[in-house]
Amino acid sequence: MSTATDLLRRTVALPYLSASDTLRRSFGASANGGGVPEGALDAAVRWLCLSHDVTGRRGSSKGFSLLHGWLPAYPETTGYIIGTLLDHAARTGDEELRRRAREMGDWEIEVQNPDGGVMEGAFVSPPAKSVVFNTGMVIFGWLDLHEAFGDDAYLEAAVRGDRFLSRRQYDDGTWQGEQTYFAIPHTYHSRVDWALLRLAAATGDEEFRTVAIRNLDWVLSTQQENGWFEWCNFRPDTLPNSHGIAYTMRGLLESAVLLGDERYLSAAVRTAHALVGVFRRLGRLPGTYERDWSPGAHWVCVTGLAQTGGVWLRLYQETGDPVLRQAGIEAVEQAAALQSRSGWRAVDGAVPGSFPIYGRYAPLQYPNWAAKFLADSLALRERVLGNGR
């Protein structure tokens, strides 16, 4: 390792060394909570608003890089950030958040590809090819806006997106080839299925429901006895990370609720309990996993930590399992302990991709989706602690 690289790593790690103690303390937090720094949820939402401002309010920046500064707008994650802003607006009465959400949704329509899909990667000109997962994530935003405002333009955009998805599904229920990340099928497309099922409910079109079920059944076929999923990785020949596993669990969970199908819920619960076992044994959630759930990395994917905490809390709401409730509270508090509250405007309220920040997931970056998932899980934690379910 060069001296310059070593110095950079030590420098960017210093603000997080004290967070290790906070993380350990939060692991032992009581069921009544108390492990979240004051104002963490508001700070995350404020930073998401800043990520919108820095693009000229044309989508949310992919995030802030310690090496490159603010990154371009990112259609995929802008799509599901819309729901986070609308949810926070409903809690706080902040109309500015509703205006921002509409601006994001209108921008998504503006950059929607002619085939109905949503482009791969950060926003560039000319637009990149459409991909399945990104399209599904933006559909969430359009559906959220249609529910909030009743504007059919958002529903029409969502239908165009789902027509793209329906036309490109393979006979075995997968999406793969040039319309998927690294041209391979992914179990985390279960989150796309959740979007399809929401659209089926909004439109009454059974085609969307059929397409979703076909993929969900394929996802079930990849699950091993111990809850581990084949094809849960982002890239070929790599281990699945906690971010992709959380996507897979949440898609199965919410699809189970919409369909009333216990098979999908049971699959999510099996994986959730396997991860709780790791969390209890190690006191943290490693970034990646081998087939037997042994850690594949020492660093933590903070996005996946926040997401998994939220999945555990949602599963508690559906099952009443107190083990999942406690683990969910603790995981969300661990993620909140790693939120930047430094006062440096560029990252104040942001969440690093990895802990330490030079870990392999979004190294030296504060991705917008990390703040989004922390905000969502903090809000869910408040609801669980407030009313028990």
N, C-alpha and C positions, 0 to 999 in steps of 0.2 A: 504494500500500500504506500503510495507517495505521501510525503510530508504534507502537501497541500490538501490531499484528500482526507488524511487523518485529522488535520486541523479543522476542516469543514465539518466532519462528523462530530468531533468533540464540541465544536461551537454550537451546532444546531441541537445537540443532545442536551446541553446543559439546562435549558429551561424545563426539561422533562424529567430530570433526575429526581427532583422532589416529588413528582407525580407518582413515582413508584411507591412511595410510602402512602400517599393518598389512596392509590389503587388497592394496596393491601388493607388499609383501614376500611375502605368501602366494601371489600369482600366480606367483612364481618359485620356489615350494617344490619340493624334489626329489621324485622318485618314492617315496622312503622316508618321506614325510610330515614331521611335525615342525612343521606350521603351525597346530596347534590348541592353544588355551590349555588348560592342565591343568584337568581336571575339567569340561570343557564339556558333555559328555554327561550327567553326573550333575546338573549345574546345570539343564539344560533339563528333565530329568525332575522334579527338585524343584519347579521353577516350575509344571509341569503339575499336580503334586499340590496346590500352593497354589491354582491356579485351580479345583480341585475343592473345596477347603476353604471358599473364600469364598462358595460357593453353598449352604453347609450340606451339602456332599457330595451334591448333587442335580444332577449334570451338571457339566461343565467350563465355567467362565465363558468367554464369547466372547473375552475378553482384557481388558487394562488400557489405559484411555485417559488420556492426560495431561490431558485436559479434563474427563472425566466419571468417572474412577475405574474401579472394576471394573464390567464389563458383565454382563448376565444370562447364564444358562447357554445353551449353543448345542447343540441336539441333533445337527446335522449333524457337527460336528467332534468332539464328544464320542464319536460312534460310532467314528471311526477312531483316536482317541487310545487307545481300549481296547487295540488291538493293540500300540501303542507301549509301554504299561505292562506288558503281558504279556511282551513281548520282553525288556524290561529286567529284569523279575522272573526270567525264565529265565536271564539272564546273571549276576545278582547273588544269587539266592536270596531276594530280599526278598518275603516273604509279604504284607506290607502293600500292595504294588502289586497283587497278585492280588485282595486284598479290594476295593481301590478299583475295579479293573476290573469286578468283579461288581456293585458298587454302581452304577456307571455304566450297565452293561447292564440292570440291573433298572429303573433310572430310565427308560431308553429304552423299555422295554416299557410302563411306567406311562403315558408320554406319547405312545405310538404312537396315531395317529388311528384311528378305527373302520374307515376304508377300507383300513387296513394300511400306509398311507404315513406318512412323517415330515414334520413341519411345516416350513414355510418360516421362516427367520430365527431370532432368539433366542427363548427360551421366553417365551411370554405366556399369559395366561388371558383368554378362551377360546383354545384352540389355533388356530393359523393353518392355512391349507389345506396339503394334502400336495403335495410336489414331488418330481420324479424323482431329481435328483442327491442331495438330502439323504437320501432313502430308501436309495439304494444305499450311501451312506457309512456309515449306521448298520448296514446288513446286514453289512458287514465286521466290525464289533464283535461282533455276535451270533454270527457264524460263528467268530470267534476264541475267544469264550467257550465255545461248544459244543465246539470242538476241545480247549480246555484243561481243561474240567470235565465234559464229557459230559452236560450238562443239556439235555434236550430242549426246555425252555421257550424257550431261545435259538434253537434251530433252527426251532421253530414260529413264533416272531416273525419270523424271517428269511423263512420261506415266505409269511407274510401280506404282508410287504413286497414280495416279488417277485411275488406275485399282483397287487398294485396296479400294479407296473411292466408286467407282461405285458398287463393289460387296457387300458392306455393308450398302447400303442405304435401308431404310424401304419403304414399299409401300406408306406410307403417305408423303414421301419426306424427312423425318427426318433421322438423324443418332442418335442412342442411344445405350444403352447396354454397353458392356465391352469396346467398341472402342471409347467411349466418356467420357469426364470428369465427374466423379460422376454418370456415367451411365444414364444421362438424356439428352433429346434434348436441343439444344441451338440456339437461334436466331442469335447469333454471328457467326454461321456457314455460314452466308451469305458471310463472307470474304473468306471462302473456295470456295463458288460458284464463286466468282470473279476469283480465281485461275483456276477453272475448265473451265470457259469461255475463259480465256487467252490461256489455253492449246487447247481448241477446235479450236481457231483461228490459233494456230501454227501448228496443225496437220490436220485440216479439219475433225476430227472425231466428228460426231454429237452426239455420246453417251455422251460425256462429257457435251455438251450443254444441253442435255435432263435432265441429272442428276442435273445440276445446277438449271435449271428452276423449277424442281419439288421441290427442297428445298426452293428456293426463294418464290414460291407461298405459301408454308407452313409458312414461316416467315411472309408474309403479313397477313395470317389468324390469327396470334397472336397479331397483332397491335390493340390497343384500339383507340377509337375516339380521345383521347387527345394525341396520339402519343406514349404512353407507351406500351412496349412489354411484353407479358407473355414469360416465358422461356428465359429471357435475363440474368438470374443469373448464376453464375459459380457453386454454390453449392445449393443443395435442401434447401428449407425453409430459404433462405437468400434474401436480397434485391439486385436488379441489381446495379452495380456500373458504373461509368462514362466510365471506360475502356471498359467494355463489350458493353455498349450502343454505344460507338463510333465505335467499331468493326462492330456492326450491321448496323449502318448508312453508314459506308464507303463501306461495301460489297454491300448494296442495291444501293448506288450511282454509284459505278463503274460498277456493273452489268447492271444498267439501261443504262449507256453510251455504253457499249459493245453490248447490245441487242436492243437499241433504244426503250425501253419499259418505258413509262412515269409512269406506276403504281409504279415501284420500286423507281423512282426518287421522286415522290410525297410522298411516305411513308417516305423517308429519310428527305425530307423538313419538313414534319409535326413534326417529332421528333426534328429536329434541331431547329425549332421555339419554341417548348415547352421549350427546354433547354436555348435558348436565353432569354426567359422570366424569368427563374430562375436566370440566370447570371445577368440580369439587376436589378432584385429585390434585390438580395443578394450581388452583387459585387464579386461573386466567384461561383465556381461549387462544391457543396458538393460531397462527395465521393459516397453516395448511395441515392436511391430515393424510396419513397412510390408510390403507384399507381396514386395518384393525383399530382405527381411531388413535393410534399413537401419533404424537406431534411430528409434523414434517418441517417445522420451523420453530425458532425461539421467539421471533417477533410476533406482535399481535396486529391483526388487521382491525383497526379501530371501527371502521364502517361495519364489518361483520360482527364485532362485539355489540355495537349499538343495535344492529338489526336483530341479532339472536336474542338479545334481551327483550326486544319488542315481540318477537315470535313467541317466546316463553310466556309473556304476559297475555298475548292473544289466546294462546292455547289454554291458559288458566281460565280465561273468560268463557271459553267453550266447554271445558272439561271440569272445572272446579278443582284441579289438582294443585294442592298447596306447595308441592315441591317445585312445580314450574313457576308459581307465583313468586316464591322466595328467590329462586335463581334469576328470574327476570328482573326483579328489583335490584339485585346486586350487580348484575351485568350492566344495566343501564347506568347505575351509579359509578361503576368503573369507567365506562365510556365518558361520562360527564366529567370525571376527574382528569381526563386527558384533553378536554376542551381548552383551547388557548384563551386565557383571560389576561393577556399581557398588557393591554392598553395600546398596542401597536395596531392601528386601525385596519391594516390589510389583513390581519389574521385574528383580530379580537372577536371571539365567538365562533371561530372556525375550528375544525376538527382535523387532526393530521391523518393521512392515509394509514400510516403505520405507527406503532410504538415499539422501539424508538423510531423517530421520524425517518431514519434512513433504512427502515425495513423494506422488504421487497415489494410491498403493495403501495403504489403511488408514492415512491420515495421522495422526500423533501417537498411534498405537496400537501395542500389542504383542499381536497376535492369537494365540490359543492354537494355531492350526494352524501358525503359523510355527515355534514351539518344537517342535511335534510332528515336522515335516519335518526340522528340523535334527537332532533326536535320532535319527530313523530313518537319515538319511544319515551321521551320525557313526558309528553302529553298523555300517553297511554299509562305511564306509571302514576301520574296524578289521578287519573280516573280510577285506577285499581285501588290506590290508597284511599281515595275519597269515598268510594261506595262499596268496596270489597270485591266487586266484579266489574 
